[in-house]
Amino acid sequence: MNKSFELTPTRVRELRAFALSARLLNFSLAAREAGCTPSVLSRRIASLEEAVGTRLFMRTTRRVTLTARGEELLAHCERLEQVMADLALDLRPRDGEPQGRICLHLPRTYGRERVAPLVARFMARHPQIRIDATYDDTYVDLVAGQVDLAVRVGRLADAQVVARRVGTMRRYLCASPAYLKGAPPLDDPADLKHHRCVAFSGLRTGTLWQLQQQRRRRSVRVEPVMRSNDVQAVRDALLAGVGIGVMGDYMGDALVAQKRLVEVLSPWQFSESPIHLVWLPGADRVPAVRLLIDFLVQAMTAH
């Protein structure tokens, strides 16, 4: 083949026309098989011969035969057809089971506590699907990060994504029994100024704790003795009796039930945060992604 030969879509059609003609050695039958007229098929072969730089067929009034170069090209075409057939077989879902790799982005602690067990269950049911899971509290652009599906806690700021609400998170104040035993009174949000506070720096309002009780709202600026961007570090500090802090229900409820932490200032609470699954428009047309979305929606809304 000369240096100008490229496997363009047009060239692939020409190769297919050649391979059919080379096997059948009859241009009329090959044209019928290719779904074109004999004249169109002849033009495709002539164009291919020009690209190759030599004749591929010997034509007489009685018969059509392959040249030596034609025999070589037919062998190449048959190998290419086998590669494409193997590729099609490899890419086909096995036993109808979707497969592929899904890039998943999850909030660090909430993702580990609530979503990771669900992802494990999903993978046990669908072993041919691969998951790349990132646990990170920072905002990620789904396009730039090449993320197929994300879980987001809080108000959504990106109007370009498709979102499905799957729950809410309740946040409240709590402390250990040991801390409360020797702490000042705590009957009103204003009393927080007299307490040692542990702050989660990922809270949208920072150290301005905005509490509500039905329609009443109170805001208190606290001076934390400890601040961390990791919810588990905040939890550990509260369990150790460092002070009062904010816990999400996904982590705090079990500790309160075990009496290791005590909810304080009830019924004053933070506003509930919505939890959404988000993905880019069209991403759910991929069977594996659609399967994971449906699974997580069912599992998280039933929680």
For each residue, the residues with C-beta under 8 A, 3 or more apart:
1: 5 51 52 53
2: 5 51 52 53
3:
4: 51
5: 1 2 11 51 52
6: 11
7: 11 12
8: 11 12
9: 12 13
10: 13 14 47
11: 5 6 7 8 14 15 48 51
12: 7 8 9 15 16
13: 9 10 16 17 44
14: 10 11 17 18 44 45 47 48 51
15: 11 12 18 19 48 77 80
16: 12 13 19 20 34
17: 13 14 20 21 30 34 36 41 44 45 48
18: 14 15 21 22 44 45 48 56 70 73 74 77
19: 15 16 22 23 74 77 78 81
20: 16 17 23 24 30 33 34
21: 17 18 24 25 26 27 30 41 45 57 64
22: 18 19 25 56 57 66 70 73 74 77
23: 19 20 30 74
24: 20 21 29 30 33
25: 21 22 63 64 65 66
26: 21 29 30 64
27: 21 30 31 38 41 42 64
28: 31 32 38
29: 24 26 32 33
30: 17 20 21 23 24 26 27 33 34 41
31: 27 28 34 36 37 38 40 41
32: 28 29 35
33: 20 24 29 30
34: 16 17 20 30 31 41
35: 32
36: 17 31 40 41 44
37: 31 40 41
38: 27 28 31 41 42
39: 42 43
40: 31 36 37 43 44
41: 17 21 27 30 31 34 36 37 38 44 45
42: 27 38 39 45 46
43: 39 40 46 47
44: 13 14 17 18 36 40 41 47 48
45: 14 17 18 21 41 42 48 49 56 57
46: 42 43 49 50
47: 10 14 43 44 50 51
48: 11 14 15 17 18 44 45 51 52 56
49: 45 46 52 54 55 56
50: 46 47 53
51: 1 2 4 5 11 14 47 48
52: 1 2 5 48 49 56 69 73
53: 1 2 50
54: 49 67 69
55: 49 58 67 69 70
56: 18 22 45 48 49 52 66 67 69 70 73
57: 21 22 45 64 65 66 67 70
58: 55 64 65 66 67
59: 64
60: 63 64
61:
62:
63: 25 60
64: 21 25 26 27 57 58 59 60
65: 25 57 58
66: 22 25 56 57 58 70 71 74
67: 54 55 56 57 58 70 71
68: 71 72
69: 52 54 55 56 72 73
70: 18 22 55 56 57 66 67 73 74
71: 66 67 68 74 75
72: 68 69 75 76
73: 18 22 52 56 69 70 76 77
74: 18 19 22 23 66 70 71 77 78
75: 71 72 78 79
76: 72 73 79 80
77: 15 18 19 22 73 74 80 81
78: 19 74 75 81 82
79: 75 76 82 83
80: 15 76 77 83 84
81: 19 77 78 84 85
82: 78 79 85 86
83: 79 80 86 87
84: 80 81 87 88
85: 81 82 88 89
86: 82 83 89 90
87: 83 84 90 91
88: 84 85 91 92
89: 85 86 92
90: 86 87
91: 87 88
92: 88 89
93: 96 97 98 99 128 287
94: 97 99 128
95:
96: 93
97: 93 94 126 128
98: 93 126 128 129 287 288 290 291
99: 93 94 128 129 288
100: 129 130 286 287 288
101: 129 130 131 132
102: 129 130 131 132 148 149 288 289 292
103: 132 134 145 146 147 148 149
104: 119 131 132 133 134 147 148 149 150 292
105: 133 134 136 140 142 145 147 149 150 151
106: 110 111 112 115 116 133 134 135 136 150 151
107: 110 111 135 136 137 151 152 153
108: 111 112 135 136 137 230 231
109: 112 113 137 230 231 232 251
110: 106 107 113 114 115 151 153 169 231 248 250 275
111: 106 107 108 114 115 116 133 135 151
112: 106 108 109 115 116 135
113: 109 110 116 250 251
114: 110 111 117 118 250 300 303
115: 106 110 111 112 118 119 151 296 300
116: 106 111 112 113 119 120 133 135
117: 114 120 121
118: 114 115 121 122 295 296 299 300
119: 104 115 116 122 123 131 133
120: 116 117 123 124
121: 117 118 124 125 299
122: 118 119 125 126 129 292 295 296
123: 119 120 126 127 129 131
124: 120 121 127
125: 121 122 295
126: 97 98 122 123 129 288 291
127: 123 124
128: 93 94 97 98 99
129: 98 99 100 101 102 122 123 126 288 291 292
130: 100 101 102
131: 101 102 104 119 123
132: 101 102 103 104
133: 104 105 106 111 116 119
134: 103 104 105 106 140 147
135: 106 107 108 111 112 116
136: 105 106 107 108 140
137: 107 108 109 202 229
138:
139: 157
140: 105 134 136 144 145 147 150
141: 144 145
142: 105 145 146 147 150 158 161 278 279 280
143: 146 280
144: 140 141
145: 103 105 140 141 142
146: 103 142 143
147: 103 104 105 134 140 142 150
148: 102 103 104 279 283 286 289
149: 102 103 104 105 277 278 279 283 289 292 293
150: 104 105 106 140 142 147 277 278 279
151: 105 106 107 110 111 115 166 275 276 277 278 296
152: 107 156 163 275 276 278
153: 107 110 169 273 274 275
154: 204 273 274
155: 273 274
156: 152 159 161 163 274 276 278
157: 139
158: 142 161 278
159: 156
160: 280 281
161: 142 156 158 278 279 280 281
162: 278 279 280 281 283 284
163: 152 156 276 277 278
164: 276 277 278 293 297
165: 274 275 276
166: 151 275 276 277 296 297 300 301
167: 274 275 300 301 303
168: 272 273 274 275
169: 110 153 248 249 250 272 273 274 275
170: 248 249 269 270 272
171: 246 247 248 249 269 270 272 273
172: 246 247 249 252 263 265 266 269 270
173: 192 209 211 244 245 246 247 263 264 265 268 269
174: 238 244 245 247 252 255 256 261 262 263 264
175: 179 180 183 238 241 243 244 245 261 262 264
176: 179 180 238 239 240 241 260 261 262
177: 180 181 259 260 262
178: 181 241
179: 175 176 182 183 196 238 241 242 243 244
180: 175 176 177 183 186 262 264
181: 177 178
182: 179
183: 175 179 180 186 195 196 244
184: 191 194 195
185: 191
186: 180 183 191 192 195 244 264 265
187: 191
188: 191 265
189: 192 209 211 218 220 265 268
190: 193 218 220
191: 184 185 186 187 188 194 195
192: 173 186 189 195 197 209 220 222 244 265
193: 190 220 222 223
194: 184 191
195: 183 184 186 191 192 243 244
196: 179 183 225 242 243 244
197: 192 222 223 224 225 243 244 245
198: 224 225 226 227 228 234 237 238 242 243 244 245
199: 203 206 207 222 224 226 227 228 234 245 246
200: 203 227 228 229 231 234 245 246
201: 206 227 228 229
202: 137 229 231
203: 199 200 206 246
204: 154
205: 208 209 210
206: 199 201 203
207: 199 221 222 223 224 227
208: 205 219 220 221
209: 173 189 192 205 219 220 221 222 246 270
210: 205 217 218 219 270 271
211: 173 189 217 218 219 220 265 268 269 270
212: 215 216 217 218 268 269 270 271
213: 216 218 267 268 269
214: 267
215: 212
216: 212 213
217: 210 211 212
218: 189 190 210 211 212 213 268
219: 208 209 210 211
220: 189 190 192 193 208 209 211
221: 207 208 209
222: 192 193 197 199 207 209
223: 193 197 207
224: 197 198 199 207 227 243
225: 196 197 198 242 243
226: 198 199 234 237 242 243
227: 198 199 200 201 207 224
228: 198 199 200 201 233 234 237
229: 137 200 201 202
230: 108 109 233 234
231: 108 109 110 200 202 234 235 247 248 251
232: 109 235 236 251
233: 228 230 236 237
234: 198 199 200 226 228 230 231 237 238 245 246 247
235: 231 232 238 239 247 251 252 255
236: 232 233 239 240
237: 198 226 228 233 234 240 242 243 245
238: 174 175 176 179 198 234 235 241 242 243 244 245 247 261
239: 176 235 236 255 260 261
240: 176 236 237
241: 175 176 178 179 238
242: 179 196 198 225 226 237 238
243: 175 179 195 196 197 198 224 225 226 237 238
244: 173 174 175 179 183 186 192 195 196 197 198 238 264
245: 173 174 175 197 198 199 200 234 237 238
246: 171 172 173 199 200 203 209 234 270
247: 171 172 173 174 231 234 235 238 251 252 255 261
248: 110 169 170 171 231 251 252
249: 169 170 171 172 252 253
250: 110 113 114 169 253
251: 109 113 231 232 235 247 248 254 255
252: 172 174 235 247 248 249 255 256 261 263
253: 249 250 256 257
254: 251 257 258
255: 174 235 239 247 251 252 258 260 261
256: 174 252 253 259 260 261 262 263
257: 253 254
258: 254 255
259: 177 256 262
260: 176 177 239 255 256
261: 174 175 176 238 239 247 252 255 256
262: 174 175 176 177 180 256 259
263: 172 173 174 252 256 266
264: 173 174 175 180 186 244
265: 172 173 186 188 189 192 211 268
266: 172 263 269
267: 213 214
268: 173 189 211 212 213 218 265
269: 170 171 172 173 211 212 213 266
270: 170 171 172 209 210 211 212 246
271: 210 212
272: 168 169 170 171
273: 153 154 155 168 169 171
274: 153 154 155 156 165 167 168 169
275: 110 151 152 153 165 166 167 168 169 300
276: 151 152 156 163 164 165 166
277: 149 150 151 163 164 166 293 296 297 300
278: 142 149 150 151 152 156 158 161 162 163 164
279: 142 148 149 150 161 162 283 284 289 293
280: 142 143 160 161 162 283
281: 160 161 162
282: 285
283: 148 149 162 279 280 286 289
284: 162 279 289 290 293
285: 282 289 290
286: 100 148 283 289 290
287: 93 98 100 290 291
288: 98 99 100 102 126 129 291 292
289: 102 148 149 279 283 284 285 286 292 293
290: 98 284 285 286 287 293 294
291: 98 126 129 287 288 294 295
292: 102 104 122 129 149 288 289 295 296
293: 149 164 277 279 284 289 290 296 297
294: 290 291 297 298
295: 118 122 125 291 292 298 299
296: 115 118 122 151 166 277 292 293 299 300
297: 164 166 277 293 294 300 301
298: 294 295 301 302
299: 118 121 295 296 302 303
300: 114 115 118 166 167 275 277 296 297 303
301: 166 167 297 298
302: 298 299
303: 114 167 299 300
